[in-house]
Amino acid sequence: MSLPTQRIMVPVTGGDLAVFQYGNGAGDPVLLIHGVTSSNRAFQLFADSLIARGKAPYAVDLRGRGDSNTLPGPFGMATHAKDMAAVIDHFGWKSPDVIGHSMGAFVTAALVGLYPEKVGQVVLADGGIPLPLPPGMTIEQVMPLVLGPALTRLSMSFENKDAYRNYWKPLPAFAKGWSAVLDEYVDYDLRGTEPHMKPSTNPQAVEEDNRDLFGDDLVARSLKGLHNETLFIKAERGLQNEENGLYPMPVLDFILPSYPQLKLEFLADCNHYDMFLEESGAEKVATIIYGGRT
């Protein structure tokens, strides 16, 4: 597994955004954008797979998360997209590839919609397609169902890193086994001093951002306006390792015709988390996007 080789603080509205270089920076840059309560550490294994293909991975901590968790609101997809554009400009990249996972895929969609001239190939990994609200339900009714477990965790405190690891270990998403990568992922997320340590994500950011996943048409407009074929990678299983996954096929069959440039790739034997946090999953995703190792 790779750990970042350096952290670069990029000026954005309200302060500095943390961006993490993995590897020595040689090769074409690839910008990696994590999910709603995640961080750059979601991409430790995937970074290895990209470096083996001659790429230079850079993973952000989104506003309100990780080492960017003191950045103020407003949050939302347009704000995150503006932050990502600032990152691209800061490094002087010319049309880098952008890969977003989960909510990071929504950020990626907003980025290509608002700043199409700044990005190259974009990939949506198990996210980025707005899900229709269940019939008769409002955003306010759906949000607690979607956010419940995450907001519960963000409101808790933990006496030390072991306690936080023990909170995560039984989750069904990690049925393939615990690893040093997962230790690093959850350790990095825990902030403060013992015995009152807390997850790094700002709950206000989660709430504002999730509103955009249902109640904002920026992402839908961006997907409709895509000029190039864009990969959408669907994990077979969901956040709790459940069958059908976050995007059940009947739902995708209904939605995808609205977005003709999206190309569905089915990722077998992986769930929403282990597609990046487990070695074989991360390698499979890299192979779908870039082919085999060089």
N, C-alpha and C positions, 0 to 999 in steps of 0.2 A: 504494500500500500504506500501511496505517496502522502507526505505531509507538504503543506505549502513551503516553498523556498523563500518567499518574501511576501510581506503585506505592504500594499501601496494604498495610501489614503488619498482619495480623489475628491477635490472640492465640488460640492453640489449645493443646491439651495439649502441653507440652514446649517451647514457644517461639512463634514468629510465622510465619504462613503468608503468602507473597507473593501478592497479588492485583493484577491490572493492569487499569486502566480504559483503554478505547479510546474516543476521541472525547470530547465535552464532558460526558457523563453525562446528557444530555437524552433523555427517552423511557423506555419500559418496560425495566427491567433484564433482561438475559439472561446467565445464568452459563454459561461455556464451560469444559469439562473435557477435558484432553488425554490422550494415550495413554501407554503404559508407560515409554518413555524420551524423551518429548517435553517440551514446555513451553508456556507461554502463547503463544510466538511461532508456534505452529502456526496461529493464528487471525488473522494480520495481514490477509489478503485477505477472509476471512469477516467480520471486524469491519467492514470497509468496506461490504460488502453489507448487513450488519445496520443500520449507521448510515443508509444510504440508505433503509431501510424504517422509520425513526423509532425504532429500538431503541437501548438503551444497553448495549453489550457489556462484560462483565467476564470476564477469563480468569485462571484460577489457575495457579500452579506447584504441583503436588501435592507433598505431603510426600515428601522424598527426591529432588526434582528442581529444576533451575533455582535460583532464589533461595530456595527452601524446602529446599535439599538438606542443610542441617545439622540439620533436625528429626529427632529420634530415632524409632525404631520403638516399639512394634510397628506394622507396616504392615498391608495388607489392606483389603478393601472396606469393612468396618464402620468402621474408623478413618478412611478417606478420607471416608466419608459423614458421620461426625461432624464432621470438619473443614469440609465443605461447609455443614453446618447452622450451624456457628459463623460462617461467612462471611455467610450469609443473615441471621442474627441481628445481626451486627455492623453491617450496612448498614441494618437495619430494613426489609428488603424484604418485601412481602406477596405470597407465591406467585409468585416469578419463574419464567420459563421456564428450563429447564436443558437444555443440549445437550452430550452427551458423545460423544467420538470414540474408537473402539478401546477400550482399557482404560477410558478415561474414561466410556464408555457403561455399563460394569459398575459404576463408581462411581455413575453416575446412577441405575441400577436399584436399587442398594443404598440410595441416598438416598431415593428415592420409597417404597421398602419400609419403611424405618425411620422416616422423618420425612414421611409423606404430607401432613401439614397445612402443611408449609413450602414446597411447590413447586407450580407451576402446570403448564403443558404440559411434558412431557419428551420428548426426541428421542434415539434411539439411532442413532448414525452408524457403521455398519460395526463394531459391537461390542455387547456387553451381553447377548448370548444365549449361555448356556453351551454349549460344544461337547461332544458325547459323546466319551468316551475311545475310541480305537480298540479293537476287541475284543481282549481278552487283554493289554492294556497298562496299566501303572500310571501314576500321576501322575509318579513319579520317572523313568520311562522316556520319557514324552512331553515333559517340561519341557526337556531339552537340545535336542530337535528344534525346539521352538517358540522357545526363548530363545537358541539357539546364536549366531546372528549378533550379536544385541544384546549379549550378555554378552562376546563377543569384543571388540567395539568398546569396551565400558566398561573392559576390562582394558588397553587400549592407551594409549600416550601419544603426543602429537603435538608437533612442534617449534614450530609456529605455526599461525595461522588458515588460511593458504594450504594447509598440509599437511592440515588437517582438511577443508577444502572439497574438496581433491583426493581424499580418501577417499570422500566422498559422491557426487561428480559422476558417476562411471560407473555408479551403481546403477540397475538397470532401472526402478525406480519413477519416475525423472525423465526418462523417454524423451521427454517433450514439450518438454524444454529446461530449462536452468538459468536462474536469475533473481536479481534483487536480493533478493527475498523469501526465497529459499533461502539466499543469503549470510547474511542476518540470522538466519535460523533456526539455521544451524549455528554461526555465530560466537557467538551468545548461549549456546549449549550448552557452549562450550569454556571451561574455567576454569584458573587457575594462571598460572605465568610461563614464558616461553620459556626453554629448549627442552623443558620437561617439562609440557605442558598436557594436561588430561584432560577427558573428557565430564563433565557436571555430575551425572548420575544416580547415585545410590547403588545399587550392585549388589545389596545385601541387600534393598532395597526392591523391586527387580524380581523377585527370587526369591520373596519372601513374597507379593507381589501376584499373581503368576502362579499360585501354588498355589490361590488363590481362584477363578481363572477355570475351573478344572476340579473342584476338590475341595471346594467350599463350596456349600451349598444356599440360602444367604441370597439370592443373585441369582435363582435359580429360583423360590423362594417369592415374592420381590418381583414378578416378572413374572406369576406366576399370580394374584397379588392385585391387579393393576392395576384401577382403577375406571374409568379413562377410556381412550378410544382413543389409542394411542401409536405414533408413527411409528418404524419401523425402516427405515433407509436402507441398502440393500445396494449397495456399489460393484461394478461389473461385473468389475473385475480386482483382483488381490491385492497383497500387500506387495512382491512382485518383479515386478509388472505381469503376473502370470500370469493365464491365462484361468480362468474360474469363480470367482475371487476367494476371499476368506477364508471366505465362507459359500456354498459351491456350492448351486445350486438344489435338487438332490435331498436335500441335508441339511436345507435350510429346509423343504422340503415335508414332511419327516418330523417336524421339531421344532415348527414354528409352530402346529399344532393344539393343542399343550399350552398355548399362550399366546393365548387368543382376542382379547385387546385389542390385540395387536400388529398394525399395519397395514404391510405390506411396500410400500416404494417402491424401484423399481429405478433406479439411477443409471448411465446408459449412458456409455461412453467415458471412464470415470474409474477410477483405481486407489485403493488404500487410503490412499496419501499425497496424491496430487494432487487428491483430492476437496476438500481444504482449502488445499493449498500451491500451487495453480495457479488463475489468475483465473477461467477459465470454469467449473472444477469448483466453486469456492467459491460462485459466483453461482448455479449450478444447485441446489446444496444449499439456499441461502437461498430460492430460488423454490419448491422443494418444500415447505419449512416455512411460509413466510410469503406466497407469491405474489410478484407483480412489485414493482418499486420504486415507492415513492410519489412 
